[in-house]
Amino acid sequence: MPTDCISYQNSGYFSTLIHDYLEQKSDLKPLYNNFPTLENFEKQIIEKQQNFDNNNRIPLVSVLKEQYAKIDLSDSTKQNIKALALPNTFTVTTGHQLNLFSGPLYFLYKIISTINLTNELKSKYPSHNFVPIYWMATEDHDFEEINYFNFKGKKFRWNAESTGPVGRLSTKGLEDFFEIYALELGSSINANVLKKIFKDAYLKHDNLADATRYLANSLFASQGLVILDADNANLKRAFIPYIKEELESQTSYKAVQETIEKLKDYTVQVNPREINLFYIEDNLRERIIFENGKYKVNNTKIEFSGREIFDLLERNPEKFSPNVIMRPLYQEIILPNLCYIGGGGEIAYWLELKSLFDTAKITFPMLLIRNSVLLATEKQAKKADQLNLSWSDLFSKQDSLINKSTRELSPFSIDLTPQKELLHKQFEYLYELANQTDKSFTGAVKAQEVKQIKGLENLEKRLLKAQKRKLNDILQRITDLQNELFPNKSLQERQANFSEFYLEKGEELIPLLIKELKPLESNFNVITI
């Protein structure tokens, strides 16, 4: 069974909004800037050149050098950081939470999509530099979303408490966690590599931001990936005017609400607050609200007058944290960014933000859906061949797959559609007869038709059920294979951790993915490893 791909639209795992975006439906065109094609990047480069404040490159490079001070940089990453000071350098950015040991597999796919796109852009536009950025979501505070990962069907959870920005969270206490995980890994060469990566990342760094930077760098440094922690006072100084505007005028709420009205036929991904900012300290990240003429920090006794909060903003901008609505604006102000790469849910909320960017007079980035991947072993691909299953079959819902397989494996047809059609034709004569005699007789004919059709449908269901019992062994093999590839009836990339596959492929895993993934092709990749 060869490696294959399935369009996002046919995979069954993307929303109607994403389908319509990929098809560039006219109703959505006001909600994005340039659609991500290689040719359209020329327009995006020109717009960003005209709109980006190159003065913001100075603190960006300075902060990156500071954040990388204790890490061994590859020559390509060092060169990329240096290049960010130049006016002809642009970024492609992806963002991700600080999930323990990278969390689900799509962590890799986001970053590889970003790296591969910068390489494509360099080939197409050689007079410019393109730098892949991984924006760490260090200011998030929902620790329960990131404190675990799954390995071979088992959940490994870090039992700690965190109420502030997760990037500042101490990594103390992970020693016991590591010992348990190390036992599961075993003692192979690849297992020992994984143990070393985990120990060096989490047991030799003091906080989760530094640990995650080390982890991502150890996996992708040779590709020139630049990892940014934007929880930084020097970076936030450029964002001060926009924070002030948000506090004074609640600009983002008004702008995003207008866009949400245009998206009323779709599921709205996020809803704006009146003020889309948090107040943060090491152990605190709470919403800022305006109440009775005061700016208050929700669930605390902290409050400020207008003058006090603006004085604080000028002195300590790092105490102000943008939420999911304002964070993209912050990103595009401090980065010379052309394109944001994310999953379907992320792209859905970015589509709510175009009017906010227009109001702020900041260039809206191109929005690209990250590569999605299903990794299958050669053994699993062989099983699929033996069971006469296509990848499309395996992507279908399990009930549909079992019903389809039962019908195909049955030595006789279970489909009673011909009998239903014959019955309909027989009743046509009775309807004619009713019209010629007594029209009130039509109701009785209709009732009898419905009854007999329903009887055939019930027979069809019973026949299908009986054949499922007879074919139980082979249907169980089909179910088992699909459950292996789609754990918990969900996408593998949302469930499994990269270490499960690194254990088998080792250092070949990431180069294989880099070789296979094509970020500008809207396909779900199936890769046999």
C-alpha positions in Angstrom: 0.0 0.0 0.0 1.9 3.2 -1.1 2.2 6.4 0.8 -0.7 8.6 -0.2 -2.6 11.8 0.6 -6.2 12.8 1.1 -7.5 16.3 0.6 -8.4 18.2 3.8 -11.9 18.4 2.6 -12.2 14.7 2.1 -10.5 13.7 5.3 -13.6 14.3 7.4 -11.6 16.2 10.1 -12.0 19.8 9.1 -14.9 22.2 9.6 -17.1 23.8 7.0 -15.4 27.1 7.6 -12.0 25.6 6.7 -13.5 23.8 3.7 -14.9 27.1 2.4 -11.6 29.0 3.2 -9.6 26.4 1.2 -12.0 26.8 -1.7 -11.7 30.6 -1.4 -15.5 31.1 -1.2 -16.3 34.7 -2.0 -18.1 35.3 1.3 -14.9 34.8 3.2 -12.6 36.9 1.1 -13.1 40.0 3.2 -11.8 38.1 6.2 -8.2 37.4 5.0 -5.5 39.2 3.0 -3.6 37.2 0.4 -4.5 33.5 0.1 -1.3 31.4 0.6 0.1 30.6 -2.8 3.8 30.9 -3.7 3.0 33.7 -6.2 0.9 35.6 -3.7 3.9 36.0 -1.3 5.3 38.7 -3.6 2.3 40.9 -2.8 2.6 40.0 0.9 6.3 40.9 1.0 5.6 44.3 -0.6 2.8 45.1 1.9 4.9 44.0 4.9 7.9 46.0 3.7 5.8 49.2 3.5 4.0 48.6 6.8 6.5 47.1 9.2 8.5 49.3 11.6 12.1 48.2 11.1 13.0 49.7 14.4 11.3 46.7 16.0 14.1 44.5 14.6 16.6 45.9 17.1 14.9 44.6 20.3 13.9 41.4 18.5 17.4 40.4 17.7 18.7 41.6 21.1 16.1 39.5 23.0 16.7 36.4 20.9 20.4 36.6 21.5 19.7 36.9 25.2 17.3 34.0 25.2 19.7 31.8 23.3 22.7 32.7 25.5 22.8 29.4 27.3 22.0 27.2 24.3 24.4 25.8 21.6 23.2 27.5 18.4 23.6 25.8 15.1 25.2 28.0 12.4 21.9 28.2 10.5 20.0 29.4 13.6 22.7 31.9 14.4 22.6 33.2 10.9 18.8 33.5 10.9 18.9 35.5 14.1 21.5 37.8 12.7 19.5 38.1 9.4 16.4 39.4 11.4 18.2 42.7 11.7 18.1 43.2 7.9 15.2 44.9 6.1 15.0 42.2 3.5 14.4 39.4 6.1 10.9 38.1 6.8 9.5 35.4 9.0 7.0 32.6 8.7 5.5 31.8 12.2 3.8 29.0 14.0 2.8 29.0 17.6 2.3 26.2 20.1 1.6 25.7 23.8 4.4 24.5 26.1 3.1 20.9 26.2 5.2 18.6 28.2 7.7 16.8 26.0 6.0 18.6 23.0 2.6 17.0 23.6 0.8 15.6 20.5 2.5 14.8 17.2 1.3 17.9 15.4 3.9 19.9 17.3 6.4 18.5 14.8 4.1 19.1 11.8 3.5 22.7 12.6 7.2 23.4 12.8 8.2 21.3 9.8 5.5 23.1 7.7 7.1 26.4 8.8 10.6 25.3 8.0 9.6 23.9 4.6 7.7 27.0 3.6 10.7 29.2 4.3 12.8 27.0 2.1 10.3 27.2 -0.7 10.2 31.0 -0.4 14.0 31.3 -0.5 14.0 29.3 -3.8 11.3 31.5 -5.2 12.5 34.9 -3.9 16.3 34.5 -3.5 16.9 38.2 -2.9 15.1 38.0 0.5 15.7 36.0 3.7 13.0 33.9 5.3 13.3 32.7 8.9 11.1 30.0 10.5 9.8 31.1 13.9 8.3 29.0 16.7 6.3 31.3 18.9 6.2 29.7 22.4 2.9 30.3 24.1 4.7 31.1 27.4 2.0 33.4 28.7 -0.8 30.9 28.6 -2.1 29.9 32.1 -4.2 26.8 31.4 -1.7 24.2 32.8 -4.2 21.4 32.6 -4.1 21.6 28.9 -0.3 21.0 28.7 0.8 19.0 31.7 0.7 15.5 30.0 1.4 13.5 26.9 0.3 10.1 25.6 2.8 7.3 24.9 1.6 4.0 23.5 -1.9 4.5 24.8 -0.9 5.6 28.3 -1.2 9.1 29.7 1.8 10.5 31.5 0.8 13.5 33.6 2.9 16.0 35.5 1.2 16.6 38.8 2.0 20.1 39.7 0.1 23.4 40.4 0.3 26.5 38.2 -1.8 29.7 38.3 0.5 32.1 36.4 2.1 32.1 33.0 3.2 28.5 32.3 6.5 29.7 30.7 7.6 30.9 34.2 6.7 27.6 35.9 9.5 25.9 37.7 10.5 22.4 36.4 11.3 21.1 39.9 9.5 17.9 40.6 9.9 16.4 37.2 12.6 13.9 38.3 10.0 11.4 39.6 8.0 11.8 36.4 11.1 11.1 34.3 11.9 7.9 36.2 8.4 6.5 35.4 8.6 7.5 31.7 12.2 6.2 31.3 11.0 2.7 32.4 8.4 2.7 29.7 10.9 3.7 27.0 13.1 0.7 27.6 16.9 0.6 26.9 17.3 0.7 23.2 19.7 3.1 21.5 16.7 5.4 20.5 15.2 5.1 23.9 18.5 6.4 25.5 18.5 9.3 23.0 15.0 10.2 24.1 15.9 10.0 27.8 18.9 12.3 27.3 16.7 14.8 25.4 14.1 14.8 28.2 16.7 15.1 31.0 18.7 17.8 29.3 15.5 19.8 28.5 13.5 19.4 31.8 15.9 18.4 34.5 18.7 20.9 33.5 16.5 24.0 33.0 14.7 26.0 35.7 11.4 26.8 34.0 9.1 25.5 31.3 10.0 28.1 28.7 13.7 27.4 28.9 13.0 23.6 28.8 10.7 23.9 25.8 13.2 26.1 23.9 16.0 23.5 24.5 13.7 20.7 23.4 12.6 22.4 20.2 16.2 23.5 19.5 17.5 19.9 20.0 15.0 18.7 17.4 15.2 21.5 14.8 18.4 23.5 15.3 20.0 22.1 12.1 17.0 23.5 10.2 17.6 27.1 11.4 14.4 27.2 13.6 14.3 30.4 15.7 12.3 30.0 19.0 10.8 33.1 20.6 9.5 33.8 24.0 7.5 37.0 23.7 6.9 37.3 27.5 9.5 40.1 27.6 9.4 43.8 28.6 11.6 45.0 25.7 9.4 43.3 23.1 6.2 44.6 24.7 7.4 48.2 24.5 6.4 48.3 20.9 3.0 47.0 21.8 2.3 49.7 24.5 0.2 52.0 22.2 -2.1 49.1 21.3 -2.5 48.0 24.9 -3.4 51.6 25.8 -5.9 51.8 22.9 -7.4 48.5 24.2 -7.7 49.8 27.7 -9.2 53.1 26.7 -11.5 52.2 23.8 -12.0 48.4 23.8 -11.1 48.5 20.1 -10.7 44.7 19.6 -14.1 43.9 21.0 -15.9 46.2 18.6 -13.9 45.1 15.6 -14.1 41.4 16.2 -17.8 41.5 17.0 -18.4 43.0 13.5 -16.5 40.1 11.9 -18.4 37.5 14.0 -21.6 38.8 12.5 -20.1 37.9 9.0 -19.4 34.4 10.3 -22.9 33.8 11.7 -23.3 30.7 9.4 -20.3 29.0 11.0 -19.2 27.9 14.4 -17.5 30.9 16.1 -14.1 29.8 17.5 -13.5 32.5 20.1 -15.5 35.4 21.5 -13.9 38.7 22.4 -14.0 40.2 25.9 -14.6 43.9 26.4 -10.9 44.1 27.3 -8.8 41.4 25.8 -5.8 41.7 28.1 -4.6 39.9 31.2 -2.5 41.1 34.1 0.4 38.8 34.9 2.9 38.1 37.6 4.9 34.9 38.3 1.9 33.2 39.9 -1.0 35.2 38.5 -2.6 35.7 35.1 -6.1 37.2 35.4 -8.3 39.2 33.1 -8.3 43.0 33.3 -11.9 44.4 33.6 -13.2 47.9 33.8 -15.8 48.4 36.6 -17.1 51.5 38.3 -14.4 53.7 36.8 -11.6 51.4 37.9 -9.4 48.9 36.1 -9.6 45.7 38.2 -7.7 42.4 38.0 -10.4 39.7 38.1 -10.6 37.4 41.2 -8.1 39.6 43.1 -8.2 42.8 45.1 -5.8 44.5 42.7 -7.2 47.7 41.1 -6.0 50.8 39.3 -7.2 54.2 38.4 -6.8 55.2 34.7 -3.7 57.2 35.5 -2.2 54.4 37.6 -2.7 51.7 35.0 -1.2 53.8 32.2 1.8 54.7 34.4 2.3 50.9 35.1 2.0 50.2 31.4 4.9 52.6 30.6 7.0 51.3 33.5 6.2 47.6 33.3 4.7 46.5 30.0 5.6 42.9 30.8 2.7 42.9 33.3 0.2 43.1 30.5 -0.5 39.9 28.5 -2.6 39.8 25.3 -5.3 37.1 25.2 -6.1 34.9 22.2 -7.7 37.9 20.4 -4.9 40.4 20.9 -1.9 38.0 20.8 -1.9 37.8 16.9 -1.7 41.6 16.7 1.2 41.6 19.1 3.0 39.0 17.1 2.6 40.9 13.8 3.9 44.1 15.3 7.1 42.7 16.7 7.9 40.3 13.8 8.4 41.0 10.1 6.0 38.2 9.5 4.4 37.1 6.2 2.4 34.0 7.1 1.0 32.3 10.2 0.8 28.5 10.1 -1.7 26.7 12.3 -4.3 24.0 12.7 -7.9 24.4 11.6 -9.1 25.8 14.9 -6.3 28.4 14.9 -7.0 29.5 11.3 -10.7 29.8 12.2 -10.1 32.3 15.0 -7.6 34.2 12.9 -10.4 34.7 10.3 -12.2 36.7 13.0 -9.4 39.2 13.3 -9.0 40.9 9.9 -11.1 44.0 10.9 -9.0 44.4 14.1 -5.8 44.5 12.0 -7.4 46.9 9.6 -8.4 49.2 12.5 -4.8 49.0 13.9 -3.3 49.6 10.4 -1.2 46.4 10.6 -0.7 44.1 7.7 -2.8 40.9 8.1 -0.6 37.8 7.5 -1.3 35.0 5.1 -3.0 32.1 6.9 -1.9 28.6 6.0 -3.2 25.4 7.5 -0.4 23.2 8.8 0.4 19.9 7.3 -1.5 17.0 8.8 0.0 13.5 8.9 -1.0 9.9 9.6 2.0 7.7 10.3 1.6 4.1 9.5 4.1 1.3 9.9 4.8 -1.0 7.0 3.1 -3.8 8.9 -0.1 -1.7 9.2 0.1 -0.8 5.5 0.4 -4.4 4.6 -2.6 -5.3 6.8 -4.7 -2.6 5.0 -3.7 -4.2 1.7 -4.6 -7.6 2.9 -8.0 -6.3 4.1 -8.5 -4.5 0.7 -8.8 -1.1 2.5 -7.8 2.2 1.0 -6.6 5.1 3.1 -9.9 6.8 2.4 -11.7 3.8 3.9 -9.6 4.1 7.0 -10.4 7.8 7.4 -14.1 7.2 7.4 -16.2 6.9 10.6 -16.0 3.4 12.1 -19.7 2.6 11.7 -19.6 3.6 8.0 -16.4 1.6 7.5 -17.9 -1.6 9.1 -21.1 -1.3 7.1 -19.3 -0.7 3.8 -16.9 -3.6 4.5 -19.8 -5.9 5.4 -21.5 -5.2 2.2 -18.4 -5.7 0.2 -17.4 -8.9 1.9 -20.9 -10.5 1.8 -21.3 -13.2 -0.9 -24.7 -11.8 -1.8 -26.1 -8.2 -1.9 -27.4 -6.8 1.3 -28.7 -3.7 -0.5 -32.5 -4.0 -1.0 -32.6 -0.7 -3.1 -33.9 -2.6 -6.2 -36.7 -4.2 -4.2 -37.6 -0.7 -2.8 -37.7 0.8 -6.3 -39.9 -2.1 -7.5 -42.3 -1.5 -4.6 -42.5 2.2 -5.5 -43.4 1.3 -9.0 -46.1 -1.1 -7.9 -47.6 1.7 -5.7 -47.7 4.1 -8.6 -50.6 2.0 -10.1 -52.4 2.2 -6.7 -52.0 6.0 -6.6 -53.5 6.2 -10.2 -56.4 4.0 -9.1 -57.0 6.2 -6.1 -57.1 9.3 -8.3 -59.6 7.7 -10.6 -61.9 6.5 -7.9 -61.8 8.1 -4.5 -59.1 10.6 -3.7 -59.5 9.9 0.0 -58.1 6.4 -0.8 -54.7 8.1 -1.5 -53.9 8.4 2.2 -54.4 4.7 2.8 -52.2 3.9 -0.2 -49.5 6.2 1.2 -49.6 4.7 4.6 -49.3 1.2 3.2 -46.4 2.2 1.0 -44.5 3.7 4.0 -45.2 0.6 6.0 -43.9 -1.8 3.4 -40.8 0.3 2.6 -40.1 0.5 6.3 -40.5 -3.3 6.5 -37.9 -3.7 3.7 -35.5 -1.3 5.5 -35.9 -3.3 8.7 -35.1 -6.5 6.8 -32.1 -4.8 5.3 -30.8 -3.8 8.8 -31.4 -7.3 10.1 -29.6 -8.8 7.1 -26.7 -6.5 7.7 -26.5 -7.4 11.4 -26.6 -11.1 10.6 -23.8 -10.7 8.1 -21.7 -8.8 10.6 -22.0 -11.7 13.0 -20.9 -14.1 10.3 -18.0 -11.9 9.2 -17.0 -11.0 12.8 -13.4 -12.2 12.6 -12.4 -10.1 9.6 -14.5 -7.1 10.7 -12.7 -7.2 14.0 -9.3 -7.1 12.2 -10.5 -4.0 10.3 -11.7 -2.3 13.5 -8.4 -3.1 15.3 -6.4 -1.6 12.5 -8.4 1.5 12.4 -8.2 1.9 16.2 -4.4 1.6 15.9 -4.2 4.3 13.3 -6.9 6.5 14.9 -6.6 6.1 18.7 -9.7 6.9 20.7 -11.4 7.4 17.3 -9.4 10.6 16.9 -6.6 11.7 14.7 -3.2 10.1 15.6 -1.6 13.5 15.5 -3.8 14.8 18.3 -3.2 11.8 20.5 0.3 10.3 20.2 3.6 11.8 21.2 6.6 12.0 18.8 8.6 9.7 21.1 6.5 6.7 20.2 7.7 7.0 16.6 11.2 8.2 17.4 11.6 5.0 19.4 11.2 3.1 16.1 12.8 5.5 13.6 15.2 7.5 15.7 17.1 10.3 14.0 15.5 9.3 10.6 12.0 10.5 11.7 12.3 14.3 11.3 14.3 14.2 8.0 11.7 11.9 6.6 8.9 14.3 7.6 10.8 17.2 6.2 11.2 15.4 2.9 7.6 14.4 2.6 5.6 17.4 3.8 4.6 20.1 1.3 3.0 23.0 3.2 1.3 24.7 0.2 -0.5 21.5 -0.8 -3.8 21.1 1.1 -3.5 17.4 1.7 -3.6 15.1 4.7 -0.4 13.1 4.3 -0.3 9.4 4.9 3.4 8.3 5.4 4.5 4.7 5.8 7.5 4.5 8.1 
